[in-house]
Amino acid sequence: MAKELQKGTVICQSGQPVDSIHMIIKGTVRVIYTGGEYFLEKGDVIGLCDLYRQNYIFTYAALDDVTIATFPYKKDGLSVLLRRQPDFAQITAKSCFKQTNNILEVYELIKYDCGSLYQYISDSYKEYCNLCERHRMSPRLLPELEEIKPLELEDDIPRWMGSYYENMAAVLPQTLPQSRTPYSDFLNGLLLKTSEDISSIVSVCHIMNYYKSDIAKTLMNNDRLDLFDLFTSLLFRIGPSDEDSTTISGAISRMMIHLEGISSIDQELYQKRVQEYKEKLAHIEEHGLNPSEKNIENHETGDLTGSIDTILQYSGCEKEVCGDFRKYVDEYKSQIDKNATDDASRKLRMNLTKTFYKVYEAAFKKSLEDDNIPIILKMFFQFGYVDEELAGADNASYLYSIADHFPSNPKQQVYTAYEWMKAVYLGEKEPSRNEFDLDFPGYVRELKTTGKITAAQEKEMVNDNNEKMIFELSNMFPLVNKMTFGRITTFCPVFSEHNVLKELDKGMVTAQKMMEAINNIRAIDFGAYYRETVYVNPAIGIAKEYISTEVLPDVILMPNVGIRGVMWQEIEGKRRTTPSRMMVSIFQMEDLTATMTRLTGEFRWEMCRRVQGPRWNDVSEPSLTSEYCDYIQFYKKNHELTADAKDKIKSAMQKAKNSYKEMFVRDYITWIMYEGNSSPRLNKVARVIIATYCPFSKAIRDRLMVNPMYKEMLEKYNLKMSQKVHHIDNLCQKLNNTKIDIPEEILNQKKFLES
């Protein structure tokens, strides 16, 4: 029976079970899937491509007013339908092969686009580097550029498939018999096999589309760590009158054309950035000045000339060390490309790094007895500043202006690296674990075990704050400084202008900015930093109660201009109520809230592993890590996941290098940044797991309760919490009846459960 549908009507939705196939009698239908679309017309059959997976892998929508004939479909029932409708059998064969070729054309187009986009990005960065070299500037590195690679498909479709289906479409429908019974079984098998091939093609298209969207971020992103910023900044720096300005302007114009054609690029962001570029360029052409430049004379900086001499003289290092340090700094300054990867450049950075830490340690030790540390030394300790020319006049001026009163705040657990080292020296903080996961007592014990110290020396050393400070300076400090910098292969601890990817005042991490970032996370994931502990108070009849206590992390600001954060350890020693340790660059070039969200996700994973012990991935003992590992390990067999969701997981696993932890952290970032703002991005299974162990705050839960995607799991959570609150209420009532004051810990637990 024919059915008429209005323009815009969704005939079949991706993810829904295939219960019917539909022949188009009149009109045009748009077929949509991640990575492409095509169109069906009169005589085509909807649903043939979806038979293999038993769920629609496409969304079919009426492009105009459409008339369709519907045929109910059951698994293994297609042969009967084809036997009863011999004319319809011819139509299905013709339509199926036509659709297959349409999808193959989209596949070829996306594959070409992926290669073309990668080549364009690579060529553009080479052009930028050549322009920088011509103007004797060190080119800036971009975080994303180090990660992108040419498209590699582990499960690409066979090369013969395109030609095969092209010939099938041309020959088979016209040569098939009209009414013999065996033919219906043959065609049934052929359609199912074709549907299986289509499923494979679409999966590859999904993966290629994710790849394309991912590398497109290199051209433009919210953090401004992109090629568009490299070229526009270079143009503003050399000025529109320079002979190369036309070349750079042309490159920017070509990039704008590319950006307009990439659907994954936020067009609102694109329009905003382009408008800023045009306005800034017009201002420079009119006034001849870069409005963002700061004149060093605007600050009372004193004389920064000879900063390295001041630092070396203060440190009191041996002449050989001082001579080597000066030589390495001069060689580094003279390099046009400070990110060069040739052997000589790598060796220079390695030698400069070694001597830097020798000077840093000597100067730090001397500063412990100094109540009047020179500002240049504060710049050295806090920012890695060494030389005014290497830092750039504007940057050196700015560092000077903030060094004496940098807005960190140890009372809020936000330390500069210098403040942290001093806290270790004063015995206020214990040293961090080293790269072998040994804490200080464990390290000392190992020295004694290997015969390097005696038992008496072990006893003395384990309580020596000076030894603790040296352990921290020698282990955590150099390793984490490199890790937070982010670009490990080109790392150098000396502050250099070429590493400054955006204005320093915007990237500077203060205690206030850090607390705002942490509070943004807590406003969504209210239990992010809570740990479950046991409360015992036999005096008032409480034998054992599980309570949750919030312990905010210690944050250490490393002296570099970086792009990464490091979650170094989830607890201090073995006590679960001690702060975790998170490190970020003191000048963070990426978004601070996004960085702290990543570190919080890592903390949640590692804290769960700590609590669960050896059974952290044993699904028989439910936990965040065990359930998430089970979900990723068996996602291919999970009937709750759509074909698109499975393709996304596969692609994400490749990018995460098959790390379950990295997969979770990426999903956690999505949970906080998007789902917490009512923008669903996760699949159903991942959403349920994270909602169970990282629930939203009450305000967000109340807002999402009306959304069918969240309602069921939120109702389960509320029921579970109400039972726990009921238990606490009974305990409080019991204490009130005996006229005993309710302990603050119990009141806080009730408040936590109601959050």
N, C-alpha and C positions, 0 to 999 in steps of 0.2 A: 504494500500500500504506500502510495506517494505521500510525502510530508513536505510542506512548504515552510521554509525558515527565513526569517528576516536578516538583512545585512547586519553583520557583527555578531551573530549568534555563534557561540562556541558549540560545535557539534560533538567533539570528543576532546577531553582534557588529558594532557600528559599525566601519566601515573595511575589513571583509572583502569580497572580491569576491562579487557576486550570482551564485550558481550554481544557486539553486533558489527557487521560490516555494511557500508552504505554505498549505493551507486548514485552518482550525480546524474540527474535527469536534465537539470537546467541550472545555469549559473557557474560561478567560480569559487573555489574554496582555497584559502591560504593555509599552507602547511608550515608550522613553525617549530623549530627546535634550536637548542643551544648551538650557535655557530652557523645557522643558515635558515633558509626558507625556500619553498618552491610553491607552485600553484597547480591545482587540479581543475579540470573542466568537465564538460558533458561527456559521459561515457567512462570516466575514471571511477575507481572504487576506493573508498576511504576505509582504512583499517588493515589492508593487506600487509603493509610493511611492519605491522605491530604484532603479528600472530606469534612469532617465535617467543617473545618475552611474556606473552599473555597479559601485558599491560601496554596501554598506548604509550609509545615513546615520542610521539608527536602530539601537538595540539592542532586541531583542525577547526578553523573559523570561517564563517561565510563572508566572502569579500563583497558580495552583493546579495540580492535576494536569490535564494537557492531552493531547488526542489530535489529531494533525495528519495530513493527507495531503500528501505531498511531490511536487512536479512539477519535474523538472530543467529548468533554464533556460539557454539560450545566446543570445547577442546575435543579434538578427534572427530568433529562433526562436519568438517569442511567437505570431505569426500561425498557425503550424502547430499549436501547442498549442490555441489557441482554435478552430481549424477542426475538430480531432479531438474536442474536448470542448465542444459547443455549450451544454450546461447550465452548464458551468463558466464560459463566457463571460459569461452573465448575472450569475453570482455575482461575478466579478471587477469588472465595471462598477459594480455596486451597492456593493461593499466599497470600491472605489477612491474613489468620490465621498463616501462616508461618512467615510473617513479624511481626505480633503481638507478637509471641513467641520470635522472635529475639530481639525485643525491650524490652520485659520483662526480658530476660537474661541480657541485658545491664543494666536495672534498678536494678536488684539484685546485679550485680557486683559493680555498683557505690555506692549503699547503703552499701554494705560490706566495700568498700574502705573508705567511710566516717567514719564509726565506727572504723575501724582499724587504720586510720590515727589519729583520735582523741585520741584513747587509746595509740597509740605510743607517741604522743606529751605529754600526761599526765604522762605516765610512764617515759619518758626521763627527764622531769623536776623533778620528784620525785627522780630519780637517781642522777641528778645534785645536788639537795638539800642535799641528804644523803652524797655525796662526800664532799660537802662544810662543813657539820657538822663534818665529820670525821677529817677534817683539820682545824677545828675551824675558819671557814670563814663564814661571813654572805652571804647567797645566794642572787644574784641579781634578781630583779623582772623584768618581761617583760610586756610592755603595752598590747600586744595582748593576752597574757595568761590570763589576768583578764577578757577578754571579750568572749573568746571562750567557747562554751557549747556543749554538745552532740547534734547530729542532732535531730531536732524536726520538724516534718512535719504536718502542720495544715490540709492539704488536701491530705493525702497519698491515694494511690489506695487501694481498698478493698483487703483483704487477699485472698479471694476466686478467684480473677481474673486470677491468674497464672494457677491454675488447670483447671479453666473453659475453657480458650483458648487452653490449651494443649489438652483437650478432644475434643474441637470443631475441631481442626486441624486434629485429628485422625479419627473422625467419620463423620462429617457433609458432606464434599465434596463428599464422596462415597455414601451417602444415599439420596442425593437430586435428584428429578426427572429431566428429560432432557428437556422437551419441554412444559409443561403446563404453561399457562399465569399467574395464581396466583403466581407461583413460582418466577417469575421475580420481582414482588412487594415485596414478602417476602425477597428475597435475597438483593434487593435494601435497604430495611430497616435494614437488618442485617449488611450490609457493612457500612452504615452510622453510625449505633450504634457502630460498631467496630472502625470506624475512630474516633468517639468521645472519646472512651476509650483510643485509641492510643494517641490522643491529650492530654488527662489527664496524661498518663504515661510519655510522653515526657516533659510535664510541670514540673512534679516532678523530672525528670532526670536533667532538666535545673537547678532547685533550688538546688538539691544536688551537682551538679557540681560547682555552685557558692559557696556553703558552703565549699566544698573541697578546691577550689582555695583560699578561704579566710583564712581558718585555716592553709593552707600550708605556708602562709607568716610568721608564727611563727617559722618555721624551718630556713628560710633564706629570707632576704629582703634587700633593698638598704640602709636602715638606720643602719644596723648591730645590730639592737635590736632583736636578734633571738637566738634560741637554739644553732645553729652552733657556734656563737660567745661565748656563755656561756661556752661550752665545750672546745673550743680551747683556750680561755683565761685562763680557769682553768688549762689546761695542761701546758701552758707556765708558769703559776705562780708557780706550784709545781715542775716543771722540769721533764724531761723524765726519770730521774733515780729514782723517787719516786715509791714506791710499787704499788700505784694506777694508775700510768701512763698507764699501759697496759689496765686496765679497761676503762680509759677515751679514749684512742686511739681506742679501739674496738667500743666504743659508737659513736665516730666520723665517723669511717668507715661504720658502719650500717646506720648512718644518711646520708652519701654520697650516699649510695645505694638507700635510699628512695628518695632523692632529684633528682637523675637521672631518677626516674620513674614518677615524677610529671610534667605533661605537662605545668602547669601554672607557674612553676619556670623558670625564665629567665636563660637559659643555659649559656649564655655569662657571666652573673653575677656569676653563679655557678662555671664555670671554673676559673674565676678570683680569687674568694675567696679560692677555693681549692689550687690553685697555690701559693697564699700568705701563706696559712697555711703550705704547704709542705716546702716552702723556709725558713720560720721562724723556723720551727721545725728543719730543717737541720742546720741552723745557731746556734741554741741553743745546739744541740748535738755536734757541732764542737767546739764552743767557751764557752759553759757552762753559757752564760749570755743571758738575754732577751734584745735584742737590743733596745726595746722601753722604757726600764726603765730609769728613770732619777734619778741621784744621788743627794741627797739633798745637798751634798757638792758643787755641780756645781753652786749653787746660794748663794749669800751673803744674807742669811736670818736672820742673828742674831739668838738669842735664842728664840725658840717658846715654850719652856718648861713652863708649868704653864700659858698657854694662858687664861684659864678660870678665874684664879685669877686676871689677868690684867683687864679683861673685867668687873668682878664684882666690883673690887676696883674702876674702873673708873665710873661705873654706880651709885655708892653710894646707892645701894638698902639696905633695912633693912637686918639685920643679918638673920632673918628667911627666907626671900626670897633667899638670897645668899646660905644659908645652904641647902634649898630644891633644888635649881638649881644644886649645886654640887652633891647632892645625886642622883638626877634623871639622870644626865649626866653619872655618874659612873655606875649606874644600866644599862643604855642604852648601854654603852661601853661593859659591861660584857656579854650582850646577844649575843649568837652565831647567832641566826636567828632574826635579827632586824625587819623582816617583819612578825613575828609570829602574829597570829590573835586570840590567846587565851585571856581571859578576863584580866589577869595580864599584858600582853604586851600592850594591848589597853589602859589600865588605865595608864600605865607608859608613853606611848607616849602622852596621853592627858594631864597629869600633867606636863610633860616636855615642852609641847607646851605652856601651860598657863604661866609658869614661864619664858619661853624664851621671850614672848612678854612683860612681866613686865620689865625684864632687858633691853630689846631693847628700850622700851619707855623711861625709866629712862636715859639710856646712850645717846639716841638721843637728849633728852632735854638738857643734859649737853654739848653735842658737839656743840650746836648752839652758844655757847659763847666761843668756843675753836678754836683758829686759828692754833693749832698744834696738831691735833688728832693723837694719836698713830696708827701705821700701823695695829697692831692687832685689834684695834677697827674698822678701815676701813674694815678689812677682815670680822669682825662681821657684820657690817652694810650692806656691799655689797653682801656677800656670805653666811651669816648665820654661819660662822666659829666660833667654840667655843673651840675645843680641838685638839691638834696636833695628838694624837693617834687615835682619832675617824676619823679625816680627812684622815689619812695616811700620812706618811712622805713626799712622792713625791707630793701629792696633796697640803699639807700645804706649801711646798716649792714654788710650782707654784703660789698659791694664794698670798703668801707674795710678790712674784716678780711683780705682776700686780696690787696689791691693791692701791698703792700710785698714780698711773697714769692710772686708768682704762679708756680704749678708748671709753667712751660714749661721747655724744655731745648734750647737751640741745638745742644748737642753731639749730641743725638738728632735734629737737624734739625726741631725744632718751635719756632717763634718766635712771640712776640707781634708785632703790627705795629710797635710801638716798637723792639723788639730787631732786627727785620728792617731797618728804616730805618737804625738805627745801624750795622748790619753793612755796609750799602751805603756809608754815610759813611766807615767805617773801611777800605773797600776789601776787605773779606772776602767780599762778594757783589757780583755785577754787577747793575745794574738790570734790571727785567723789561721785556718788550716793551710798547709802548703799544697802544692800541686799533686802530692801523693795522698791527700786527704788525711794527713797526720796533723793533729793539734800540737801545741808546744810541748806538753808533757810527754806525748807519744814520740815526738822528735828527740827529746832529751833521753828518753828510755832507749831509743834505737842507738843513739851515740854510745850509751853505756853497754848495750848488748854487743855492739861491734867492736868494743874495746877502745874506743876513742877517748872516753873519759872514765874515771873511776866511780864507784858507788858514792863516795864522799862528794865528788865533783857534781854528780847527778843531783844529789840532795840540795847542794848549794845553788846550782844553775837553775833548777826548776822554779825557784822563787826570786830569781834575779831579774828585776824589771829592765835593766840595761840589755841583758841577753834577749829578753822578750822583744824589745824594740828592734834589735838587730835582726832577729828572726823575721819580724814583720817587714822590715825594710828590704831584706834579702830575698824573701819568698813571695808573699802576696803582692807587694808594691810593684815590682817590675813586670810580673806576669799579668796582673789585672790592668796595669796602665796600657799595655799592648792590646789586651782584649777589648777594653772600652774604646780605644781608638778605632777599632773595627777593621781597618785595612792592614792586616797583620804583615803581609809581604812588603809593604812600604812604610812600616812603622819607624818613627824616630821620635824620641821623647822631647826633643827641643821644639819650642813653640815656633812655628813657621807660618808665614802669611798664606802660603798656598793651600794650607789645610782649612782655612776659614771659608766655609761654604755659604755662610750667611752672616749678617751683622752680629757682632759679638754680644751686644746688649740683648738681642732677641734670643740668642742661644744660651746665655748665662743661666746657670742653675742656682737659684737662691733657695734658702730654707722655705720662704713663702711659696715659691713656685712648686717646690717639691711637695709641700703639704697640700697644696691645691690639687696636684696630680693624684696623690694618695687618697685624698678625700673624694675626688671624682670617682675613683674605683670603689671606695667604701660605700658611696651613695648608691651604687648599683649592686655590687657583691658585698653585702653588709658583713658577712662572716669571713671575708678574705684573710684577715690576720688573726683570727681566733684560733685557739688550741684547746682541745678538750683535756681537762685534768680531773683528778679525784680530790674531792673535798671531804675531810673527815673531822668530826667534832663530837667525840663521845660524851663530852660534858653535858651536851644538850640533846643527846640521843640520836645524833646523825652518825651512823656507822659508815656510810659510803654514798656519796652523791657525785655524779658526773656533772661538772660545770665547765663552761667555756670562758676563757680569759683572752682578752685582746692584747696582743703584743706587737706593737708596730716595729718595722725594721729599722736597723741602723743603716743609714745611707752615707756612703763615702764618695766625695767628689774628687775624681782623679785629675791630675794636672795635665790635661790634654784637650784638644779640640777633636771630639770624637762623634761616633754615630751609633754606638752600642751601649747596652747595659749588661751587667753581669750579676746573676744571683749566685753569690759565692758559696754561702752555706745557710742552711735552713734554721739551724740552732747553734748556740755556743756550747761547746763541750757535749754533754749528754742530757742536759736539762731541757725539757721541751717548752719551758716557759721563758726561755731566753730569746732575745731578738735575732731575727735572721740578718744577714749582711748582704746588702745590695750596693753595687758600685756603678756609677755613671760618670761620664766626662763632665768636668766643671763647665765646659762650653759644649752643650749637646746640640748637634746639628739636626737631629731628627726630633719629631714631636715628643715632648717629655711624657705626656700622659700615655701615649702609645708605648713608649719604652718601658714605663713603670707597669703598664698592663701586662706586657710580655714577662717581666720579672715576677710579677705576682702569679701569673699562670705557672711559671717554673717553680715558684715557691710552693704553690698548692700541690703540684705533682710530687716534688721532693719531700714535702712534709707528710704526705700520705704514705710514701714509700718508707719513711722513717717510722711512722706509727705501725704500719702493717708488717714491717720486718721482712723475713724471707718469703712471706706469702703475699707480697704486694701485687703479684699478677695472677693469683689463684682465685678464679671466679667463684669458687665454692665459698669464699669468704668475701662477700660483697664490699667493695670499696671503689673509690674514684678510679684508681689505677687498674684494678683487676677488671672492672666492667668495661673500661675504655679499651684496654688491651684486647679483651674478648671481642668487642665490637669491631675493632680494626682487623683482627686476625681472621674473623669469619664473615666479613662484610659481603663477600660474593654470594654467600648462601642465605643472606638475610632477606626474607620476603617482605619486610617492612620498608626496604629501600627501593626506590625507583631506579630504573636504568641510568637516568641522568645522575642520580646521587652516587651510584656505584662508580660511574666514570669520573666524577669529581674526586672521589676518595682515591681512586687509582692514580690520577694525575697529581693529587696533593701528596700522596705517599712517595712518588718519585721525587718531587721537589724537596720533601722532608727527609730524603735519603733513608726511607724506611724506618724512621725513628718514631716510635709511638709517642714519646714525650713531646717531640716537636709537633706532631700532628695535634696532640691535645692543646699545646700552647697556642697554636694557630686558631683552633676552634674557640679557645677561651678568649682570645682577643676579639674574635667575631662576636662572642657572647656579650662581652662588655661594650664594645664600640657600636654594635649594630642592634643585636637582639634587645639589649637593655634600653635602646631608644626606639623600640617598637618597629624594628626593621628586620623581619625574619630572614636569616641567611643560612642557618644550619639545617641539616636534614633531621627528620623526626627522631632517629635513634640517638644521635649525638646530643640533640636538644634535651631529651629526657635524662640522659646520664648527667650532663652538666647542671641541669636544673635541680637534680636530686642532691648533688654535693656542693654546688656553688649557687644556692638560691638567690633570687633577686630580693631586694629590700621590700618591705610591706607596701610602700607607695607604688612601686613598679608592679608588684603582684596584683594589687587592686586594679591598676589600670589595664593590665593584660588579661584579667579574668574574663572579660567580655569576648576575647579573641578565642575562637574554637581551637586554634592551634596550641593554645596554652592551658585552656580551661581544665581539662582532665588532670594533667599533671599538677597543676596548682591546687586543685581540690584535694588530691592525695597528700600533697605537702601540708596543706592547712589542717587536714585531719590528723596527720602525724604530729604536728606541732601542738595542736589542741590537747592531744593526749598527754604530751609532756608538760604542758602548762597546767593541766588538771592535776598531775602528780605533784608539781611544785605548790599549787594552791592547797592541796591536802596537807602537805608538809607544813606550810605556813600556818594553816588553821590549827594543826596539832600543836605548834609552838605557841600560838596565841592562847590556846586553851590552857596551857600550862604557864602562861604569863612569862614566856621567855622571849627576849628580843630576837627578831629574825636577823640572822647574820647578813652582812652586806653582800657576801658572795652569793647567797641564795636569791636575794633581791635582784642582783645583777643578772643572774641566770634567767630569771623570769623575764626581765627586760630584754635580754638577748633573744629568748624564744618568741617574744612578741614583736620583734623587729621586722 
